[in-house]
């Protein structure tokens, strides 16, 4: 007879934004055993933080040249193949674990399996439809969106990390960010940030190499004593000149809080963390990546701002810090705990 409850958390490994907000949520789930399923850089972060993780997903890479997303149709096809593979993997894990609850951060394969097996399931997402392709390929994407909407509709709960009203099974909790237990002064001392400090970060893929190079070039033109910190992530091994190379880190949120400016691709989690910690930011989207372009537009940026970084950096260094309070991680964890309790009592 089964005596141990199993809660599987499937976290999309496409980028690092999914897993960082998932960590923020799980940090509030004290004394609840969570089994993560993911891959790539997301799995590396979880392992460094000593979470239980199945490092088993192998996500497709975006094809980016000079900051522009190319061959979206090929990427969509690769994603569809990846989805089918993830479906097989998640079904195997869910059946072996005899899972009581499936939590998914934009891993729709595991949700499909959970719903077919009538297992309670929770989705965490900030995207309700994709808009990668045009022309004939968009017909395929439209069909995939229709399937995605059906999955969303059949979730027990959908947690969205933005402000707004709840609708049906959709619960809007506000930005989900990791908690910091140190003051900014303590962190600056810890990291030896003695000058004006700019962080350049591009997440878990090599798609942002263009932004690192252009940002360094722009900062070096500014006549100020600035320390440049490059967080290049797990996919880039290149070391850059005239900067402090940190490579891959598991505490980017602390670095953002301690810095004076963050320059990043326009991933939602990084934007949310910068706003929550009050750090001015410049967020340049990959051109043609609808999600990043939407995120950037909300913050007042477009891809073409890559050509006026020097001006933007000077302006942002003069901007006052404006911390925005959010308890999204706690609210999300309370929703999950409520479902766990209901599941345990059933």
N, C-alpha and C positions, 0 to 999 in steps of 0.2 A: 504494500500500500504506500502511495506517495505521501510523504510527510513534510517535504521541503518545498516552499513556493519558489518558482523560478520566474524571474522578470528579465526578459531579453530586450536590450536596447540596441536597435539597428541604426547606426549613425552614418549618413552618407559621407564617403571619403573624398568626394569631389570638392577640393579646397579644404580649409581648416575651420571655417566659420561654423559649420554644423557641430563639430565635436567640441569647440570651445563653449558654445552656449549649452551643450548637453552636459558638460562638466559643471557648469554653473548650476544647472538644475539638480544634478546628482549630488552635489555638495550639500544640498538641503534635504536629501533623502537619507537621513541618519539611520543606521541599523537595518537598512534594507539592502539585500544583496542584489547587485545589478551585474548582469553579464553583457558586456558590450560586444557588438559585431560590427566590424568596419574593416579598413585596410589603409595602405599607403601612409601618408604623414599623420593622419588622424590616429592610426593605431600606434605610431611611434610616441605621440604625446601621451596617450593613455598608458602605455607601458612605462614611460618615464615617471608617471604619477602613480604607478603601481595599482592601476585598476585591472580587473579581470577582463581580458579582451581576446576575442577571436580575430586574429589578423588574417582575413580570408578574402576580402574583396579587392579587385584589381580594376580601378576605374579608368575609363578612356581619357585621354588628354585632349585639351583644346588645341587646335592648330592656330597659333597666333604669330603673325609677322608684322613687325613695326607697330605693335599695339592693336592690330586689327584682326578680328576673328575671321579666319578663312575656312572655306569648305564646310559650311554649317551642315550641309546635307550628309556629308561623310561622317561628321561627328554624331549626327542624329542616328544614323545607321549603327555606328559603333555603340552608342548609348543603348539602343534597342537590344543589341546582342548582349551587352553588359547586364541589362535588366533581366533578360531570360536566364543568364547564368546565375545572377543573384537570387532569382526565384528558386532555382534548384538548391542553391546553398542554404538559403534561409529555411526552406521547407525541411531539409535534412536536420538543421540545428533545432528548429522548433519541435520537431517530432522526437528527436533524441532527448531534448531537455524536458519534454512534456510541459511546455511553457504555460504559465497561468495568465500572463499579460505581455503583449507586444507593444513596445514604445518605438516609434520610428521618427527619425529626423530626416525627412525627405528620402527615405528608402522605400519606394512604393512596392518593390518586390515582396518584402516581408509583410507588408499590409495585405497584399493580395492573398498570400498564403494564410495569414491569420484569419481573414474574413471567410475564406473557403472552409477553414477548420472551425469556424465559430468561436474563435478565441478573442476576448476583449482586446481592443487595440486603440492606441493614441497616436495621432500624427502631430509632429511639430514642423511647421513650415511658414515661410513668408512668401511663397509663390503659389498661386492658385491656378496659373496656366503658363505655358511656355510660348515664346514668340521668337524662336531662333531662325526659322526659314521663311523663304518667300517662293512664289511660283508653285510648280508641281509638288515640290517637296513639302510645301506647307499643308497640302491635303493629308499627307501622312502624319504630320505633326498635329493637325486638327483632330485626327482620329485618336492619337495618343492622348491629347488633352481631354477628349471625351471620356476615355477610359480612366484618366487621372481624376476627373471630376466625379465619376462613379465611385471610385475608391474613397475619395474624400467624403462623399455623401454617406458612405457606409461605415465610416469611422465612428467609434463611440464618442470620441472627443477630438477636436482639431485645435491645437494651441498655436496662436499666431503672435509673434513677438512685436506687436505694434499697438499703439493706442487705438481705442475705438470701442464700439458696442458689440456685445455678443449677439450672434445670430444662429439659432438652432444649435447644432453641435459645435459651432465655432466659438472659441473663447479667446478674446484678445487680452493679453496680459501686460503689454508694454514691452520695451526692450529687455532682453535676457542677457545679462553680463555677469562676469565672474567678480566675486567680492574680493576686495583688497583689505588686508589687515594691517597695513602700515601707512604712515603719513607720507606725503610726497617728499618731504625733507629726508625722512629715513630711507626712502627708496633711492633718492639721488645720491645719498652718501653710500649706500650699498653698491650702486652701480658705478660709483666714481664719476658722476655727471657734474663737472665743475664749470662748464661753459654753457652757453646757449646750445641746446641739444635737439637735433632733428632725427627722428626715427624714419627710416624708409623700410616699408614692409610690403610683401607681395603675396603672402599666404602660402598655400601648400603646393603650388605648381610652378612651372618655369615661365608661365604666360606673362609675368610682369617684369621680365628682364629689361624690356625697353624702358620701363618706368624707373628702375634703379639707375640705369646709365644716364638717362636724361635728368633725373633729379640731382645726381652728384655733380654733373656738369653745370647745372643751374646754380646750386648752392655755392660752388667754388667761385662763381662770378660775383657773389655778394661780398661786399667789403665789411664783413663782421667776423669775429672770432667764434666760429661755429664748429661744434663737434658733430660729425655725421655718423650715425649708427645704422648699419645695414643688417636687417633681419631677412635673409634671402630664402629661408625655408628649407625643407628637405629635398627639393628637386634641383637646386642649383648649388654646385660645389665651387664655382668660381669665386675667387677672392678679389675684392675691389681695392684700388689704390686710394689713398688720402681719406680713408674711413676706418671705423672700427667694425670689423666683420664679426657678427655674432652667429651667422648661419641659421641653424634651426634651434628654436627655443620653445619652452613650454609655458613661459610666463610673459608673453607679449603684453598682456593687460597691465602688468606692473611697469613695463618699460614705457608704454603709452602714457600712463599716469605720471611717471617721473619726467617725461620729456616736455619740451616746449612746443613741439609741432610734430604731427604724424603725417607722412606722405604715403599714400597707400592706393591700391586698387580699390574699387568701390564695392567691396563685400559688405553685406549688412552688419555682420557681427563686429567687424573692426570699426565701422562707423558708429554703431551703438556704444561700443566701449569708449571710444574717444569722447563722445558726447556725455556719457555717464560720468567720466572722470574729469570733464572740463578741459580737455586738451584740444586746442585748435587743430583742424585737419584739412588736408587737401586730398580729394578722392577722385582719381582719374579712372574712368571705366575703360575696359577693353571695348574697342569700337565694334559694334555688331553683337555684343553680349547684352541682350535686352534687360536682364536682371540688373547688371551693374550699371547700365545706362540709366535705368529708372531710379536706382539708389542715388547715383551721382546727381541726377537732375533735381531730386528732392533737396540735396545739399547745395545746389547752385553751381554744379560743375558739369562740363561736357568733355568729351575726348580731346577736342581741339585745345583745351586749356594746357595740354602738354607743351604747347609752344609758347606759353607765357608763364612758365613756372617761376622764373626769377621774380617777376612782379608779384605773383600770388604768395610766394614764400615771404617776401619782405612785408607784405600786408598782413599775413597771418601771424608773423612774429610780433607784430604790434597789437594783435587782438587780445583782449582780456579773456581769462579763463572763465568759463560759464558751465558749472557742473549741473547736470540734470539728474534728479533723483529718480530711481526706478526700482521697483521690487518685482520685476517680471520673473526672475528666477524662482523666487519664493512662491509667487502665485502659481507658476507652472508646476512646481513640486507639490503644492497643496492639491492640485487637480489630480495628479498622479497618485498621491497618498490616499485620496478619497476613493479612487477606483480600486486600489489595492485592498483597502479596508472592505469595500463592497464585495470584492472577489473572495476575500478570506471568510466573510460571513455567509456566503452563498452555499 
